[in-house]
Amino acid sequence: MKSIKSVLYRIVLIIVCSLLAKSCVTDYVYKGDKDKIEQRQQMLDDNTFVMADLSSEYTETTVARVIKTYKFNYSFTVDGRAYTDEISLTELPSFPKLKLYYLKEDPNIVSEDPQSEITTENKKGDSITDLLVGIVWGILAALILLSFLGKSYKKEQKTEIQPKEPAATQEEKIDKEQERKAKEDPNRFMPK
């Protein structure tokens, strides 16, 4: 049971490290999500926003004991159709309404601050840090994979090298013991 858990943990670690590596390298290579930038710019150009109603209940999450986020459910109506979802905020709002920009073609796509999201996406890929972090995650995934494959290869070798010997009978053991004692006897070279 313990080995199955160990194998599963290693597989999960390999997958997580690989995904993190891909994400970091993709951010560096493609310099942000072009579709997201285009959507946020469209929101600003069309100036499509609505005052959304926030729920009175929220979930508070603390990240690294420093950053707090607040997750609210929200709802709004556009062209007679109601839209609901949840949004994470870094500050508690002072009243239960929130200005949300939405995409005219798809009001399900919203943003509290499209300009800051555009700026964030444009900064991706400017620093080599994303690439270096991605490489580190990739190396870690490769090391875990090699360790995993190396252990399974060693187990296969051990089982092949150590064939089981048939159990010796009692008579064979006695014969071997007498033979050993005869060889150790100092008087064996003496004339009889």
N, C-alpha and C positions, 0 to 999 in steps of 0.2 A: 504494500500500500504506500509505503514511504517513497519508493522509487517512482511510482506513478505520479505522485504529487510533485516530486522533483522534476520529472520530465515535463509535466504540464507547466510548472513555474518557468522552466527554461524556455519553453515554446512561447509562452506569453511575453516573457522578457524580450525575446528575439523580435517578436511582432511589434511590441511597443517601441523598442529602440529603432527598428527599421522605419516605422511610421514617423517618429520624431525626426530622424535623419532626413527622410524624404521631404517633410514639411519645411525644415530649415533650409535645405538646399534649393527647394522650389521657390521659397520666398526670395532667396538671393538671386537665382537665375532669372526668374520672371518679374522681379521687382514689384511684387504686390499683385493682387487680384484685379485684373483689368476690368472684368465684368462688374465687380463691386464698385470700382472707381467710376465707371460709366453710369451705373445706376444712381449713385449718390450725386453725381454731377447733374443728372437728369432731374432729380428731386429739387436741386437748387435752381436749375434753369426754369423749371415749370412752376416753382414756388408752391408746390402742393403740400400743404400741411393741414393738420386737424388738431383740435384739443381733445385728447383722449382722456377717458375717465379711468382713474386708477382704483384698484380695489383697496379696501381699508386694511386688509391683511397683507403681510409681506414676509419674506424669508430673508433673514440676515445671515451672511456668510463672511467669515474672516479668513483672508488668505495671508499666510506667512505672518500672522499676528499683527499685521500693520494695515493691510488694505481691507476695507469692509465694502461689501456689495449688498445691495438690497434688490431682491427679485419681487416684482409686482406683476399681477395680472392686469391687463388693460383692455379697454373696448372702445370702439368708435364706429361711426356710421359714415359711409361715403356712398352717395347716389342711392340712398335707401337701403343699402346692404350693410349689415353689421359685421365687424371684424373684431376678433379677440385673439390674444396671445399673451405672452409674458415678456417682460423686459428687465434687464439688470441695470441698476443705477448705482453710481458711486456716492450719491448724496441722497438723503431723505428729502423728498419734495415738501415744500411748505404748505401746499394745498393739493387736493385730490385730482388735479388736472395736470396734464403734461402735453407740451407741444411736440407732436411727432410729425416728421416729414414722411411722406409715403410716395411710392412709385405710382404714377397715374395709370400705367398699364396693369399693375398688380399691387393693389393696396395692402396685400399681405407683407410686402417688403417695406419695412419702416426703419427710420433712423432718428435718434434723438438729436444728433449733431452730425449731419452729413459732411460738413467741411472738415471736422477733425478726423473723421474716418478716411476721407480722401487723403489728408495729410499723412496719416499713419500708414496707409497703403503705399503711398509714394515714397516713404522713407525706407520701406522694406527693400533690401538689396543695395542700399547705399553703403552700408557697413559690411565689412568682411566678417564680422562677428557671426552673422547668420550662417555663413558658409563654414566657418571653423567649428561652430557648435554642431552643425549637421555632420561634418566629417567625424567629430568625436563620437556622436551617436552611432554613426555607421560602423566605426571601428569597434565600438563596444558590442554592437549586434554581431559583428563578424567573430569577435573573440568568444562570445557566448556560444555561437554556433560551432566554432572549432572545438571548444571545450566539450560541448555536448556530443559531437561526432567522435572526438578522441576517446571519451569514456566508453562509448558503446563499442568502439573498435577494440579497445583493450579487453573488455569483457568477453568479446567473441574470441580473441586470441587465447585468453586464459582457459576458456572451456575447451578449446581445441587442443591445447598443449598438454593438459592434464587428464589423460584418459584414466579411467578407474581400473585399478588392478584387482584381479579376483582375490578374495580373502584366502590366505594360506591356511591349510589344514593343520590340526594340532600335531600330527606326526611330522610334517615338514618343519614346523617350528622347533621340535625337539631335535631333529636331525641337524638343523643349522646350529643349534646351541651346542651340541656335542662336537661338531666340527670346529667351532670357534674355540672351545675349551682345549681341544686337542692341539690346535695351533699355538695356544698360549702356554702349554705345558713345557717347562724348561727341561724336563727329563726326556723329552722325546729324542734328543740327540745322543743320549747315553746308550751304551750297549746293553743289551738285555741278557 
